[in-house]
């Protein structure tokens, strides 16, 4: 668990700087995928899923 959290922090930081410098490349896509993969393995996955569901339900249907 500790390794996963540190990898999430590492990939999150790298992704932040890549997006800040508008570096949209294959490397940035890889970092984004790895960040999502490791984030899903942490305890933050449940609250993120609940937040996403709440936002989707808050959007009114036409």
C-alpha positions, 0 to 999 in steps of 0.5 A, a space after each residue: 500500500 505504501 508503495 502504491 501511494 508513493 507511485 500515485 504521488 510521483 505520477 500525479 506530480 509528473 502529470 501536473 507538470 506535463 499538463 502545466 507545460 502543455 506537453 501532450 505526447 505519448 509520454 504524457 498519455 502513459 503517465 496519465 494512464 499509470 496515474 489512473 491505474 495506481 490511483 485506482 489501487 489506493 483507498 481514494 478509489 471509493 470516494 472518487 467513484 462516489 463523487 463521480 456518481 454524485 456529479 453525474 446524478 446532479 446533472 439534470 437529464 433533458 
